[in-house]
Amino acid sequence: MKNVWWMGLIFFTGTLFAETPFRVEEQEGGAIALYENDAPLWVYQYRQKVHDWVAPTDRRRVAGCYFHPLYGIHSEVLTNNASTWDNHQHHHGLWTSFFTFIVHEKDGSQTAYDTWTDEGPVKKDFVSWGEKIASDDAYTFTVHNACFLYKDGKPVRKYLDETLKATTHKTQKDTNQGATRTLDLEYTWTACDNAVTLAGDRRNGKNFSSLAIRFVKPEKKTIITGPQGEIVGDPLRCETPWASYREDGSTRSCVTLYSDPANPTHPGGMAIRHYGMLVTGWPGTEGITLQPGQSVTLKYRVVVQN
């Protein structure tokens, strides 16, 4: 009877734990924190949060479904969230959004929204958990989110489903006291009852779309490199499969963001900001239209090193 109850617990929680160095902690307000041998790795904010430091009249005050904080090798905080010091309240740690979000209505009309600046009525929220699996080598969770149209503070229509499968690998250490931590992210977006067009900032030619990471306010000169060497300036569309961000002479960990070669339109053109942001940029300003029920999957890798 005891074994039957134990199997039932696994079924209802959707969580499988083997002997593992990983520990998951549920936090107040709808967030989970992951630790490896008691070292913090990240917090995933799955519920919408009210950011009290943002003005009550600012629609960017509420956001959800993002990683923050993302921690470095020395447990330092690497990401920023809803920063008011530079008027980027719509930046949320490690998150996804689209500057151009067009809903195609059944009568042939179109309604344009913007989930990047987060000032419109379409916002992302949590739907349900999938499986959570911890092993000796990795911790994986699957979560189902969606972009909803809100009226009077309540969701009234669902436009886009998002499924995220996130795998955090065991930290690898080398003989020179260096360490590497890898987070693999697989996003699947599916249009619901209406066709949806996703794109960057078409008016200004900025690839502000898909996965982005916003870093804490830099204390030293920032250096961003790619396979071609150092990236100079802040290109709006940098044709690079990866970009690495660090502060010169700082003890903060270096972060590298990779786009999977199998992604559509790879490498897609990253948007680079030396004040502290990397944006993968898919599908660019050209955009892509998903028909009702149509899905697209993209994979990214985030590597943290000291």
C-alpha positions in Angstrom: 0.0 0.0 0.0 2.9 2.3 0.8 4.3 1.8 -2.7 1.0 2.6 -4.3 0.7 5.9 -2.5 4.3 6.9 -3.5 3.6 6.2 -7.2 0.5 8.3 -6.9 2.5 11.2 -5.5 4.8 11.1 -8.5 1.8 11.1 -10.8 0.0 14.1 -9.3 3.0 16.3 -8.8 4.5 15.5 -12.2 8.0 15.5 -10.6 10.5 12.8 -10.7 13.6 13.0 -8.4 16.5 10.6 -8.5 19.6 11.1 -6.4 20.5 14.6 -7.4 22.5 17.7 -6.4 19.5 19.8 -7.5 16.9 21.2 -5.1 13.8 23.1 -6.1 12.1 25.6 -3.8 8.7 27.0 -4.3 8.6 30.8 -3.5 5.8 33.0 -2.5 3.9 34.7 -5.2 4.4 32.0 -7.9 8.0 31.3 -8.5 10.4 28.4 -8.3 14.1 28.6 -7.3 16.7 26.1 -8.3 19.8 25.3 -6.2 22.7 23.0 -6.9 24.4 21.8 -3.7 22.8 24.9 -2.0 24.2 27.3 -4.6 21.4 29.4 -6.2 21.1 29.0 -10.0 18.0 30.9 -11.0 14.4 31.8 -10.1 11.6 31.3 -12.6 8.8 33.8 -12.0 5.9 31.8 -13.5 3.1 33.9 -12.1 2.4 37.5 -13.1 4.1 39.9 -10.7 3.2 43.4 -9.7 6.5 45.4 -9.6 5.8 47.9 -6.8 8.7 50.2 -7.8 7.0 50.9 -11.2 4.4 53.6 -11.3 0.8 52.4 -10.7 -0.3 54.0 -14.0 2.4 52.2 -16.0 1.1 49.1 -17.7 4.6 47.6 -17.5 4.1 47.2 -13.8 2.8 43.7 -14.3 4.7 40.8 -16.0 5.3 37.1 -15.6 6.9 34.0 -17.1 10.6 35.0 -16.9 13.8 34.0 -15.2 15.1 36.4 -12.6 17.4 36.4 -10.9 19.9 34.4 -13.0 22.9 33.8 -10.8 26.6 33.6 -11.6 29.2 31.1 -10.6 29.9 32.9 -7.4 26.1 33.3 -6.6 26.2 36.9 -7.8 23.0 38.3 -9.4 23.5 38.7 -13.2 20.1 39.9 -14.4 18.0 43.1 -13.9 14.2 43.3 -13.7 12.0 46.2 -14.7 14.7 48.8 -14.2 13.5 52.3 -13.7 16.9 54.0 -13.7 17.0 53.8 -17.6 13.3 53.6 -18.3 13.4 49.9 -19.2 10.6 48.6 -17.0 9.7 46.1 -19.8 13.0 44.2 -19.5 12.7 41.1 -17.3 15.8 39.1 -16.6 15.7 36.3 -19.2 12.5 36.5 -21.1 10.6 36.3 -24.4 8.4 38.8 -26.1 7.7 40.3 -29.6 7.7 44.0 -30.6 5.3 43.2 -33.4 2.4 41.0 -32.4 -0.4 41.1 -35.0 -3.7 39.2 -34.6 -5.5 38.4 -37.8 -9.3 38.5 -37.2 -11.7 36.2 -38.9 -13.3 39.2 -40.8 -9.9 39.9 -42.5 -9.0 42.9 -40.2 -5.8 43.0 -38.2 -5.1 44.3 -34.7 -1.5 45.2 -33.8 -0.1 44.7 -30.3 3.3 45.0 -28.8 4.4 42.5 -26.2 8.0 43.8 -26.1 7.4 47.2 -24.5 4.6 45.5 -22.5 2.4 48.6 -22.6 -0.6 47.0 -24.4 -3.4 44.8 -23.3 -1.8 41.5 -24.4 0.3 39.9 -21.7 1.8 36.5 -21.0 0.6 34.4 -18.0 1.1 30.9 -16.6 -1.3 28.1 -17.6 0.0 24.8 -16.2 3.1 22.8 -15.3 4.3 19.9 -17.3 6.8 17.4 -16.0 9.7 18.2 -13.7 12.6 15.8 -13.7 15.8 15.9 -11.6 18.7 13.5 -12.2 22.4 13.4 -11.2 23.3 15.4 -14.3 20.4 17.9 -14.9 17.1 19.4 -13.8 14.4 19.8 -16.4 11.0 21.4 -16.2 8.2 22.0 -18.7 5.8 24.9 -18.3 2.8 26.0 -20.4 2.1 29.7 -20.7 0.0 31.8 -23.1 -0.4 35.4 -24.4 -3.9 36.7 -23.4 -5.9 39.7 -24.3 -6.8 41.5 -21.1 -9.8 43.7 -20.4 -10.5 45.2 -17.0 -7.6 43.2 -15.6 -9.0 39.8 -16.7 -8.0 37.6 -19.6 -10.7 37.4 -22.3 -9.0 35.8 -25.3 -6.0 33.6 -25.8 -3.9 34.3 -28.9 -0.6 32.4 -28.5 0.4 29.3 -26.5 4.0 29.0 -25.3 5.6 25.8 -24.0 9.0 26.1 -22.4 11.2 23.1 -21.8 14.2 24.3 -19.7 17.1 22.0 -18.8 19.8 23.1 -16.3 22.9 21.0 -16.5 25.2 20.1 -13.7 28.0 22.7 -13.3 31.3 21.6 -14.9 34.6 22.5 -13.2 38.1 22.5 -14.7 41.5 22.1 -13.3 42.1 25.9 -13.3 39.2 26.5 -10.8 37.0 27.6 -13.6 33.4 26.6 -13.9 30.7 26.4 -16.6 27.0 26.2 -16.2 24.6 25.5 -19.1 20.9 26.3 -19.4 19.1 24.9 -22.5 15.8 26.5 -23.5 13.3 25.1 -26.0 10.4 27.3 -26.8 7.3 26.2 -28.8 4.8 28.9 -29.9 1.4 27.9 -31.2 -1.2 30.2 -32.7 -4.7 29.6 -31.1 -8.0 30.5 -32.9 -6.5 33.3 -34.9 -3.4 33.6 -37.1 -0.7 35.6 -35.4 2.2 37.5 -36.9 5.4 37.8 -34.8 8.3 40.1 -35.6 10.7 42.7 -34.3 10.4 46.5 -34.5 9.6 47.0 -38.2 9.3 50.8 -38.0 12.8 51.3 -36.6 14.5 48.2 -37.9 15.3 46.7 -34.5 15.4 43.0 -33.9 13.6 43.2 -30.5 11.9 39.8 -30.4 12.1 36.3 -29.1 14.6 35.5 -26.2 16.4 38.3 -24.5 18.6 38.7 -21.5 19.0 42.0 -19.5 22.0 42.3 -17.2 22.5 44.2 -14.0 23.7 47.8 -14.3 27.4 47.4 -15.3 30.1 48.7 -13.0 32.9 48.4 -15.6 33.3 48.6 -19.3 31.2 46.0 -21.1 32.8 43.8 -23.8 30.6 41.8 -26.2 32.2 39.2 -28.5 31.1 36.8 -31.2 32.8 34.3 -33.4 34.1 37.3 -35.5 35.7 38.8 -32.4 34.7 41.9 -30.4 31.4 43.4 -31.5 31.8 47.2 -31.7 28.8 49.5 -31.2 25.2 48.5 -30.7 24.1 46.8 -34.0 20.3 46.3 -34.3 20.9 43.2 -36.4 24.2 41.4 -35.9 24.4 38.2 -38.0 26.1 36.1 -35.3 25.1 32.6 -34.0 26.2 33.6 -30.5 27.3 36.6 -28.4 29.2 36.7 -25.1 28.8 39.4 -22.5 31.2 40.4 -19.8 32.5 43.3 -17.8 36.2 44.1 -18.3 38.1 43.4 -15.0 35.0 42.4 -13.1 34.5 39.3 -10.9 31.0 38.9 -12.4 30.5 35.8 -14.5 30.5 35.9 -18.3 27.3 35.0 -20.1 27.1 33.6 -23.6 23.8 33.3 -25.5 23.6 30.8 -28.4 21.0 30.2 -31.1 20.6 26.6 -32.2 21.8 26.1 -35.8 18.5 24.2 -36.5 16.4 27.3 -35.7 14.5 28.8 -38.5 16.3 31.8 -40.2 19.4 30.9 -38.1 21.3 33.0 -36.9 18.5 35.5 -37.3 20.4 38.7 -36.3 21.0 39.5 -32.7 20.3 43.0 -31.2 23.3 44.1 -29.1 23.3 46.6 -26.3 26.4 47.4 -24.4 24.4 48.9 -21.5 23.6 45.3 -20.8 21.3 43.4 -23.1 21.5 40.6 -25.7 18.4 39.8 -27.9 18.3 36.7 -30.1 16.1 38.6 -32.6 14.1 35.8 -34.2 12.2 36.1 -36.6 13.7 39.6 -37.4 11.7 42.5 -38.8 10.4 40.4 -41.7 8.4 38.3 -39.2 6.5 35.1 -39.5 2.8 34.4 -39.5 1.5 31.3 -37.7 -1.9 30.0 -38.9 -4.4 28.7 -36.3 -2.9 25.6 -34.7 0.5 26.0 -36.4 3.6 25.8 -34.2 7.2 26.8 -34.4 10.0 25.6 -32.0 13.3 27.4 -31.3 16.2 26.3 -29.1 18.7 28.5 -27.3 21.5 27.9 -24.9 22.7 30.2 -22.1 26.2 29.5 -20.7 27.5 31.1 -17.5 31.3 31.0 -16.9 33.7 32.5 -14.5 
